[in-house]
Amino acid sequence: MGIQIVMDHTGDSRYFFDQTDREGLAKAERRFGKLIGQGFTAATRTATGDLNIVRTFDPTADETLFYPRLVGG
C-alpha cells in the first residue's frame, strides 16, 4: 500500500493507493504530476528514514511527501 502525503497551510491530506492496481497507480501518478505542476516539492523516505527529493513518480515508493514551495521575504 502506497501513500501520498500532501502538506499545506491547513495541515496534511493523505491519499492511499494499491501499488498492484493499475488504475490506482495511474491516479497516483496524475496526482503527482498535478502537485509538481503546482510547485510542490516531492520527497520519498529512504530506508534510514531520510528524505530524498524526487522529480518523477516512483510507483514502488511506499511513502511520498509533498510540501509547498517556501516563500520568504
N, C-alpha and C positions, 0 to 999 in steps of 0.2 A: 504494500500500500504506500503510495507516494503522497506527499503533502506539499502544497504551495502556501506559504505564509506571507501575507501582504500587510506590511506596516504602513500606517498613515496617521494623520493627526487625531483620529478617533480611537486608535488602538491597533488591533490587527484582525484580519479576516483569514480564515483557514479553509482551504479547498483540498479535499481528499480525492484521490483518483486511483483506480486499479491499474497497476502498471502492465497487466496482461490483457487489458481490454483496449482494443484499437480505438474505439470511439472515445473512451475516457482519456486516452493518450492524446488524441487529436484535439480534444477540448482543452487539455492542459497546455499543449503546445500553442494553441491560439491565445490562451490567456497569457502565456509567457511573452509572446510577440507583442500583444497589446500593451502589457505593462512596460516592457522595454521601450516601446514606441512612445509611451507617456513620460519617459525619463526616469523610470525606476531602475535601480541597480539590483542585479540578481546575484545571489551567492548560494553555494551549496556547502554543506558541512562535511569536513574530512573525517577520516577515521579517528584522528586525535582530537576532534571537536573544534578545530579551527574553521574559519570561513574561507572559501575560495571563490573569488569573483568569476562569474561565467557570463558569456555573451551569446551562447546558443543553448537551446533546450536540450537537456540531458534526460532521456526517458528512464534511465536507471537510477537517477538521484532519488534517494528516499525523502529528502527534505530540501526545498529551495526557498530561500528567504528573499523577499523583495522589499527594498526600502527606498523611500523617495530621495531624490537629489537634495542635498543640504544646501541651503541658501543662507549666506551670512552677509553682514554688512556693517 
